[in-house]
Amino acid sequence: MHSVVTTLFEGDYHYGVATLANSLARNGYTGRLYAGYRGPPPPWAAHVPAAADGSRRVAAGPVEIVLIPHPTALHFTHFKPWWMQEVLDCHEPAADAVFYFDPDIVVCSRWSYFEEWAGYGIALCEDNHYHVGAHHPLRHAWAAFARERGHPVVHSLSRYCNGGFQGVQRAHRSFLSTWAELIRAVEPESGSLHQWRSLDRTHRFWSANQDTMNLAAMITPHPVSIYGPNGMDFIPSPGRPLMSHAIDLPKPWQKHFLLSALRGQAPSRPDRRFWEYVDGPIPLFSAGTVRARRSALHLAAFIGRFYRRT
């Protein structure tokens, strides 16, 4: 399978993009990582001259990061299905599948498994925040919204998936166009797509991108393949997780581990996974800084065994 990987970022999330690329390289991915971004180019790419279209290409071992400045006014979390289609149609037209990872995720297991997974259907991963079973009120509300627009429910799903990862075969591309259509359709009630969230969970579309992704999975004619929350390291996994998603703030590259530990907050599993991959192929920090931060992380984890905020 010829696969392509994508992400979207701005600000200091460039640390996450480089670490994602490092983790992909060290787990067997060979190919391009298309990273759409806003603002200045990352410091680790500033030395690379921009092409006529503004893009920059940075080698991360067997992974080539293609940085593409993007003019969309949408919040990047809502722009994902359009970006994935753009990558398939314009940037990597020979790809058989596209994978999207948020820029606060690292890959922790062999890349070939991700391709096997997407081979079974649209690859999604269960969230950790709440359970939305097959008979949950949200499912009924989403189904009614879909039927009003001529979309019958095809899959009776009981898992609510996180919007930080998708794996989609080109043959299943219509999932992405349906998802994009739904995001636009819910804007009048979910709030402006220029921001992340503006409502609460009593509304049927609180998270315009994530709720509609879950609805798209219910109405797509294509098969879906949903991994449990251990796939994103939200709960402990036997052995290594498939990936590790640092959903909390501050992010692993921002966190002061010892100070947090003294406040009763031990390092998380995603914190530890992130710092596994910061030293290459793209070195984000000096060797001394990496050693110091890893030592602080280990000491903070030890403190956290005895002192936690209740």
C-alpha positions in Angstrom: 0.0 0.0 0.0 1.3 3.4 -1.0 0.4 5.6 2.0 0.8 9.3 2.8 0.7 10.9 6.2 -0.7 14.4 7.0 -1.0 16.9 9.8 -2.0 20.5 10.5 -0.3 22.9 12.9 0.6 26.4 14.0 2.6 28.0 16.7 4.8 25.8 18.9 3.1 22.7 17.8 6.0 22.4 15.3 7.7 20.5 18.2 4.9 17.9 17.9 5.2 17.8 14.1 9.0 17.0 14.2 8.5 14.5 16.9 5.7 12.8 15.0 8.0 12.6 12.0 10.8 11.1 14.2 8.4 8.5 15.5 7.2 7.6 12.1 10.7 7.2 10.8 11.7 5.0 13.8 8.7 2.8 13.4 9.1 1.9 9.7 7.2 4.6 7.7 9.0 5.7 4.5 7.3 8.4 2.6 6.0 12.0 2.9 4.4 13.8 5.8 2.4 16.8 4.5 2.1 19.4 7.2 -0.2 22.3 6.5 0.6 25.3 8.7 -0.1 29.0 9.5 2.5 31.5 10.6 6.3 31.4 10.3 8.0 28.1 9.3 9.4 26.0 12.2 12.9 26.9 13.4 14.1 23.4 12.3 13.0 24.3 8.7 13.9 28.0 8.5 17.3 27.2 6.8 15.5 25.4 4.0 14.8 27.6 1.0 11.1 27.9 0.1 9.9 26.7 -3.3 7.9 29.0 -5.6 4.7 27.8 -3.9 6.1 28.6 -0.5 6.5 24.9 0.5 9.7 23.6 2.2 11.0 20.0 2.3 12.9 18.7 5.3 14.4 15.2 5.6 13.7 13.2 8.7 15.5 10.0 7.8 13.3 8.0 5.5 10.5 10.6 6.1 10.2 13.7 4.0 8.3 16.5 5.7 6.6 18.8 3.2 5.6 22.0 4.9 2.8 23.9 3.1 1.6 27.3 4.3 -2.2 27.2 4.1 -4.5 30.2 3.7 -7.7 28.6 5.1 -9.5 30.8 7.7 -11.1 27.7 9.3 -9.8 26.5 12.7 -7.4 23.7 11.7 -9.4 21.1 13.8 -12.4 21.7 11.4 -10.2 21.7 8.3 -9.1 18.1 8.4 -11.3 16.5 5.8 -10.6 19.2 3.2 -6.9 18.9 3.9 -6.9 15.1 3.6 -8.7 15.4 0.2 -6.3 18.1 -0.9 -3.4 15.8 -0.1 -4.9 12.9 -2.0 -6.0 14.9 -5.0 -3.2 17.4 -5.4 -0.1 16.6 -3.4 0.1 12.7 -3.5 -2.3 11.6 -6.3 -0.6 8.1 -6.4 -1.4 7.4 -2.8 -3.7 4.4 -2.0 -4.5 5.8 1.5 -4.1 8.9 3.6 -3.5 9.0 7.4 -4.0 12.1 9.5 -2.4 12.6 12.9 -2.8 15.6 15.2 0.5 17.3 15.9 0.5 16.2 19.5 0.6 12.5 18.6 3.5 10.2 18.3 3.5 6.7 16.6 4.6 4.0 19.0 4.3 0.7 17.0 5.2 -0.7 13.6 3.9 1.4 10.7 2.8 -1.7 8.7 0.0 -2.3 11.3 -1.6 1.1 10.5 -1.8 0.1 6.8 -3.3 -3.3 7.8 -5.8 -1.5 10.0 -6.9 0.9 7.2 -7.2 -2.2 5.0 -10.2 -3.3 7.1 -12.1 0.0 6.7 -12.0 3.6 7.8 -9.5 3.5 10.7 -10.6 5.5 13.8 -9.7 5.3 17.5 -12.1 5.5 20.5 -11.9 8.6 22.7 -11.6 8.6 26.4 -13.9 11.4 27.6 -17.3 9.7 27.6 -19.3 6.8 26.3 -21.8 7.4 23.5 -23.6 4.0 23.2 -25.8 2.9 20.3 -28.9 4.2 22.1 -27.4 7.4 23.5 -29.5 10.5 23.0 -26.7 12.0 20.9 -26.9 9.0 18.5 -30.7 9.6 18.0 -30.1 13.3 17.5 -27.3 12.7 14.9 -29.4 10.1 13.1 -32.3 12.5 12.8 -30.0 15.2 11.5 -28.6 12.8 8.9 -32.0 11.6 7.8 -33.2 15.2 7.3 -30.4 15.4 4.7 -31.1 12.1 3.0 -28.4 10.0 4.7 -29.6 6.8 6.2 -27.8 5.3 9.2 -25.7 2.3 7.9 -23.6 1.5 11.0 -25.0 1.2 14.5 -22.0 2.3 16.4 -21.4 2.4 20.2 -17.9 3.9 20.4 -17.3 7.6 20.3 -14.0 8.3 18.4 -11.3 10.9 18.8 -10.8 13.3 15.9 -7.1 13.3 16.2 -6.5 10.3 13.9 -8.0 8.9 10.7 -6.8 6.4 8.2 -8.8 6.4 4.9 -8.2 4.4 1.7 -8.6 6.3 -1.5 -11.4 3.9 -2.3 -13.2 5.2 0.8 -12.6 8.9 -0.1 -16.3 9.7 0.0 -16.1 9.4 3.8 -14.0 12.6 3.8 -16.4 14.5 1.5 -19.3 13.5 3.6 -17.5 14.6 6.8 -16.7 18.0 5.2 -20.3 18.4 4.1 -21.5 17.7 7.6 -19.1 20.2 9.2 -20.5 22.9 6.9 -24.1 21.8 7.7 -23.7 22.0 11.4 -22.0 25.4 11.5 -25.3 27.4 12.0 -25.9 25.5 15.3 -22.4 24.6 16.5 -20.9 28.0 16.1 -18.3 29.6 13.9 -15.8 27.2 12.3 -13.1 29.8 12.9 -13.0 28.7 16.6 -12.8 25.3 18.3 -15.8 24.9 20.6 -18.5 27.4 21.8 -21.2 25.2 23.2 -21.6 22.5 25.8 -22.3 18.7 25.6 -26.1 19.2 25.8 -26.0 20.3 22.2 -26.0 17.7 19.6 -23.0 19.2 17.8 -20.7 20.5 20.5 -17.5 19.6 18.7 -18.2 20.4 15.0 -15.3 18.4 13.7 -15.4 15.4 16.1 -19.2 14.9 16.4 -19.6 15.1 12.6 -16.7 12.6 12.1 -18.6 10.2 14.3 -21.8 10.8 12.4 -20.0 10.3 9.1 -18.8 6.9 10.4 -22.5 6.1 11.1 -23.7 6.9 7.6 -20.8 6.0 5.3 -21.4 3.0 3.0 -17.8 2.0 3.6 -16.6 -0.4 6.4 -15.2 1.2 9.6 -12.6 -0.2 11.9 -12.5 1.3 15.4 -9.7 0.6 17.9 -10.2 1.1 21.6 -8.9 4.0 23.8 -5.7 2.1 24.5 -4.8 2.7 20.8 -4.1 6.4 21.7 -2.6 5.6 25.1 -5.7 7.0 26.9 -5.7 3.9 29.1 -2.8 1.5 29.7 -2.1 -1.0 26.9 -0.5 -4.4 27.1 2.9 -3.7 25.6 3.2 -0.4 23.7 0.2 1.5 22.4 -0.3 2.1 18.7 0.2 5.8 19.2 0.2 8.2 22.1 -2.0 11.4 22.1 -1.0 14.2 24.5 -4.5 15.8 24.7 -3.9 17.7 27.9 -2.3 21.1 28.5 0.4 22.0 28.9 1.9 19.9 26.1 4.9 17.6 26.7 7.3 20.2 25.1 5.9 22.9 27.4 5.7 21.1 30.7 8.0 21.7 33.7 7.9 18.1 35.1 9.4 18.7 38.5 7.2 21.7 39.3 4.2 19.8 38.1 5.1 16.8 40.3 5.5 19.0 43.3 2.0 20.2 42.6 0.7 16.7 42.6 0.7 16.1 38.8 2.9 13.2 37.8 4.1 12.9 34.1 1.6 11.2 31.8 2.3 8.3 29.5 2.1 10.7 26.5 4.7 12.9 28.2 7.1 10.0 28.4 6.4 8.8 24.8 7.0 12.3 23.4 10.5 12.5 25.0 11.4 9.2 23.6 11.4 10.7 20.1 12.8 14.2 20.4 16.4 13.3 19.5 16.1 12.3 15.9 16.2 12.0 13.0 15.3 15.7 13.6 17.0 16.7 16.8 14.8 19.3 18.5 17.0 20.1 21.5 20.6 19.8 22.4 21.8 16.4 23.8 22.3 18.1 27.2 18.8 19.4 27.2 17.3 16.1 26.3 19.3 14.3 29.1 18.2 17.0 31.6 14.5 16.8 30.6 14.5 13.0 30.6 16.1 13.0 34.0 13.5 15.5 35.3 10.8 13.4 33.9 12.0 10.2 35.6 12.4 12.0 38.9 9.0 13.6 38.6 7.5 10.1 37.9 9.2 8.9 41.1 7.7 11.8 43.1 4.4 11.1 41.5 4.3 7.6 43.0 4.1 9.1 46.5 2.5 12.5 46.0 -0.6 13.1 43.8 -3.2 15.7 43.9 -6.6 14.3 44.8 
